[in-house]
Every structure is written in structure tokens, then in C-alpha cells.
Amino acid sequence: MPDTGRIPLSEVQYLTLPDPLPLDCGERLETVRVAYETWGELNADKSNAILVCHALTGDQFAGSENVVTGRPAWWPRMIGPGKPIDTDRFYVIATNVLGGCMGTTGPASIGPDGKPWGTHFPVITISDMVRAQRAFIDALGIDTLFSVMGGSMGGMQALEWAVQSPERVFTAVPIATAARHSAQNIAFYEVGRQAIMADPDWCDGHYLAEGRRPGRGLAIARMAAHITYVSESALKRKFDRGLQDRDQASFSFDADFQVESYLRYQGHSFVDRFDGNSYLYVTRAMDYFDLAGRYDGRLAEAFRGTPVRFCLFSFSSDWHYPPQASREITRALAAAGAEVSYLEIESDKGHDAFLLEEPIYEKALAGFLSASADRRGI
Amino acid sequence: MAETQSIRADHLAIATRVPEGARVLDVGCGNGDLLALLQSEKHVNARGLELSAADAGVALARGLSVIQGDADSDLGVFPDNGFDVAILSKAIQQMRRPVFVLQELARIAPEMIVSFRNFGLWQRRISLMTSGRMPGHRAWHDEGALHPSTARDMIELSTELGLEVVAMAPMHRNRVGGFRDAGLSRLNWGADEVILHLRRT
């Protein structure tokens, strides 16, 4: 990671897991460090903890400014005193995922040979990420989480938690997510990975040892993915065919159109805060995600007899993880007899709507958490 | 909040037909008034389906489990026999596919409680005869009662679908007349609204 921020990455809050971490690929990581942030107070019987899981390019700074990059919290509308995830009532925890690049062990960390792991880092899965989180929660001495929640890849982790450890999760809130990556999801992320790996500065994955970074490839990966995070109507509303600081087309390959300039900015600013190899590993983990795969393709079997109370949200214009994907999870949960609520929020903001102002969504989430907390006696 | 509102008479009447501790699905549950009543009075395992995300959100805040969706297309999320009782309160005439919806209810639960506006009410018959216009509060082309029916129509349909009419109750000016199992002609002539208790045979 470049040193763009106010304090170095080594200064964020860490916990080193007491034991090695076994991985789905068959290997194991001897040492895993988990970078995390918390807000609010853990109550005496440790029953009010909420684990907030971040999306692909998110980090543990869900509820407060990122001390490394200076970027604002990514979920400020949701987390805080009196907000839906009320820090006066709940103890909110967010960790950087395994394979991430905001302090948790990942491909940019120093490996056993004293050099950055690079592509020698083992390939990880969503299930591995959750296993690391559970070891982290164990280390905090918390038995049952009041809630596990997150949007996009964070929603996959919430689902995975509920399947792996249903007895340790009181409620799960998967938002704008899917129980499996579709062929289209895999295809878009493959474009991103190929862009990174085609960058000469990628150096077969060992660019950190060479003092280089695959910035151009990573920027293109971000640009391609970003298109899937916004809806056609939002792009039209924001940019349409508007020209960027000019009255007519330049007959060149400059960023004539506002939408080009916007995407270039998205790609460029991303490079300053994200690691190229992390992008490869984390997108791969999402591609491998298929909850029903372990149950002969029958998703309901994954949830059979679950005591977890679920509340799912999707957004009508999300074409990255469309409402249909959430509805399939809802159907499986209903078939399994689970207590499930599901809201499809009417929005033209696309996948990113889960991070943005959507009053019905915010109110419903607040209501669900509050009523569940009443039931839990928090 | 909704808790302080007075309880609707049809809700109280429906509650008398729901067994203690039953698994209940309320299709078109709105903000969850009926489910909340059934939960507190009958200790049911309550679930709802509601088209409006805002109403479903209110029901969530009352601790109810609600799925936002359209009865015409989303009842498929519920498993066969997933419930003991399925309730469709004042909604069947607004469905695009009322037959399909009734069949779906019968798939989901062995018992159904269906309430609807009775277009057989004598004032409505006279209104049509004298004014030459369709009876109702709204224009015939408005959204609302897409499939106006009488109590007799609904009972015939239920029988065709192999459903037994366990009991029926008339409702007039927000007062429920009590369930009885005979007197369809009188009911069809005199009831503003009708509550049917149906059973899969």
C-alpha cells in the first residue's frame, strides 16, 4: 500500500489470531492478523455485538473515518448514536477481510520467507474469511453475535456466518447480495483480473518486491466493475451524453464524455487505496461463493432448521446482484421454515444504493434491529 | 403508532377462526395490524406478504416477519403446507389472477380465511339497476376492485376449486354478524362485506 494517509498501516488496530487458520484450499495460514474497528460498548453479558462485514473494496472503517487514507466512513448513514445501527445500544465491530489490504493478512502482507506474499498467498474463499472472523470473535470472548450484516460481499459473509454457525448468530441481514456468483458476475471480475495481470508492473504478482504497482491494470479493473455498481438510469441522470469541459467532441481519445472522465477518476483514485493482488484474491473468493453447492444445489438445505432471524434487502435497479438473487435466498429460507423478512426497495441508484440515502430501507432496518433487540432483551 | 389504534371488527372476527399457536400467513398484511393482533391474542407464528415496502417496513418494526412481494406472482416463495392458515383480507378482488391466488393459498395452507366486498348487496343491485352504473366508491376503471364478485360467485368458485366453506360471516358498517354455515341467499342480499372460512378437502 502506498503511504497516502496520515498514519501508517501498521498503526491500525490489530488482533493476531491465537491459532493457525485452516483454509478451504487445503493449506493453512500459520499467522493471521485481523485489523478491526469498534464503536459503542459491549454490554455485560456480551449479547449486543453486531458484526458489520464490508464489500469488495470496503474496509473496517464502516463507522468512522479511515485513519490511513483519510476517507470518510463508508456506512455513516447507518452506524452511530441514534442511527439504525445504534451505537448507544449495540457494540459494532468491523474487521478487514482475510486477503484484504487494510491491515488484515493478505497478499501484500509479509509471508513466511520475509518477503511480501504476492501470488504465493493461498487462494481464499468467503468461508475462509468467515472462519477468520469467527476466530476473531472468539478472541474477543463473544459467544453469540446479535447480528451479522453487510451489503454485497458483506452480505455473502452474513449468509456464510448463518450457515456455518447458526447457533452463534441471532439475526443476519444480507443486503444487495446473492447466494452464488452468476456467470455474469464471474465474467465482469475476470475482465478486472485480466487487466491487472496484463499490466507489466504486475510482475507475475511480485510487484511489491520489485517496488512497482500494477496501477493501470487495477484502475481498469475498478472502472469495469464500477459500471456494474450503478444503474443505466443513474448514469443517464448524472451524465447522459454530456461533454466534459468542452463544447464539442475532440475527435481524439481524450475523455470527451463526462462518463469517461468519471470512470477514469474512479479508477485513478482507487489505485491509491487498494492493492492489486488483494483485488485478485477477494474477487476470486466471491467467484467461488456458492452456498447451495455444498448441498447438492439445494439452497434450502443450507438453512434447514436454522434459528437465525433473517432480514434481506435488495434494490430494484441493482443489476450486479439483482432482486431476483435475494428473492431466491428468501424462497429458500421460507422453504426451510426460517423466520425471514425481505424488502425490495424501489431505487434507481443501482447496486450502490445500499450505501446511499434510501429512507424506507433505513427505517426498515432500524425497525428490524430494534424489534429483534427487544426480543433479545438488549 | 398503530398499537394505539382501535382494533378492526373484521380482524377480531378473523381471529376467532384462527387456532391458538397456528402458523399464519397474512397475504396483503399491510402494516401488520392483524398479525400483531393474532400474535398477542392467539400466540401464532405470524408471517406476512405485503406489496408496499413502506408498510412492510412498519410491520418489521413491530417485530413481524414480512416478505415484500406481490400475491399475484410471489406466493411461490412459500412452501407447500408451510402454514396452518392463510389469510387474504380484502384483497382477492384486486388480484390479477384470483383463481391462481386461491389455488396458491390452498397449496400453502389447509385452511383459508378470505374476506371481500360483496357486490350482491341489495343496495348495490338497486344502484346498478337504477343508475345504470357499476356500484362502488370509485370509477370502474380505477385500480381497486378489478374483479367485482358477489358472495355467491365466490362460494361457487371455492367449491369449483375443491374448497369446503366451513363458515361465513357478513360484515356491515364495520360490524361483523357472526359466523354461520347457512343462509347464503340472505348473506348475498344483505352483507356489505363477507368473511369466508375455507378448507381444503
HADDOCK unambig.tbl for C-alpha pairs under 7 A between the chains (distance, minus, plus):
assign (segid A and resid 331 and name CA) (segid B and resid 77 and name CA) 4.27 0.50 0.50
assign (segid A and resid 331 and name CA) (segid B and resid 78 and name CA) 6.58 0.50 0.50
assign (segid A and resid 334 and name CA) (segid B and resid 77 and name CA) 6.58 0.50 0.50
assign (segid A and resid 334 and name CA) (segid B and resid 78 and name CA) 5.75 0.50 0.50
assign (segid A and resid 334 and name CA) (segid B and resid 79 and name CA) 6.82 0.50 0.50
assign (segid A and resid 335 and name CA) (segid B and resid 78 and name CA) 6.17 0.50 0.50
assign (segid A and resid 335 and name CA) (segid B and resid 79 and name CA) 4.98 0.50 0.50
assign (segid A and resid 339 and name CA) (segid B and resid 65 and name CA) 6.38 0.50 0.50
assign (segid A and resid 340 and name CA) (segid B and resid 65 and name CA) 5.86 0.50 0.50
assign (segid A and resid 341 and name CA) (segid B and resid 65 and name CA) 4.94 0.50 0.50
assign (segid A and resid 341 and name CA) (segid B and resid 66 and name CA) 4.66 0.50 0.50
assign (segid A and resid 341 and name CA) (segid B and resid 67 and name CA) 4.85 0.50 0.50
assign (segid A and resid 342 and name CA) (segid B and resid 66 and name CA) 6.53 0.50 0.50
assign (segid A and resid 342 and name CA) (segid B and resid 67 and name CA) 4.54 0.50 0.50
assign (segid A and resid 342 and name CA) (segid B and resid 68 and name CA) 5.70 0.50 0.50
assign (segid A and resid 343 and name CA) (segid B and resid 53 and name CA) 6.05 0.50 0.50
assign (segid A and resid 343 and name CA) (segid B and resid 67 and name CA) 6.30 0.50 0.50
assign (segid A and resid 343 and name CA) (segid B and resid 68 and name CA) 4.93 0.50 0.50
assign (segid A and resid 344 and name CA) (segid B and resid 53 and name CA) 6.82 0.50 0.50
assign (segid A and resid 344 and name CA) (segid B and resid 68 and name CA) 6.45 0.50 0.50
assign (segid A and resid 345 and name CA) (segid B and resid 53 and name CA) 6.54 0.50 0.50
assign (segid A and resid 360 and name CA) (segid B and resid 54 and name CA) 5.84 0.50 0.50
assign (segid A and resid 360 and name CA) (segid B and resid 57 and name CA) 6.97 0.50 0.50
assign (segid A and resid 363 and name CA) (segid B and resid 57 and name CA) 6.92 0.50 0.50
assign (segid A and resid 364 and name CA) (segid B and resid 57 and name CA) 4.34 0.50 0.50
assign (segid A and resid 364 and name CA) (segid B and resid 58 and name CA) 6.80 0.50 0.50
assign (segid A and resid 364 and name CA) (segid B and resid 60 and name CA) 6.39 0.50 0.50
assign (segid A and resid 364 and name CA) (segid B and resid 61 and name CA) 6.57 0.50 0.50
assign (segid A and resid 367 and name CA) (segid B and resid 60 and name CA) 5.88 0.50 0.50
assign (segid A and resid 367 and name CA) (segid B and resid 61 and name CA) 3.62 0.50 0.50
assign (segid A and resid 368 and name CA) (segid B and resid 60 and name CA) 5.24 0.50 0.50
assign (segid A and resid 368 and name CA) (segid B and resid 61 and name CA) 5.18 0.50 0.50
assign (segid A and resid 368 and name CA) (segid B and resid 63 and name CA) 6.47 0.50 0.50
assign (segid A and resid 371 and name CA) (segid B and resid 61 and name CA) 5.75 0.50 0.50
assign (segid A and resid 371 and name CA) (segid B and resid 62 and name CA) 6.18 0.50 0.50
assign (segid A and resid 371 and name CA) (segid B and resid 63 and name CA) 4.75 0.50 0.50
assign (segid A and resid 372 and name CA) (segid B and resid 63 and name CA) 6.48 0.50 0.50
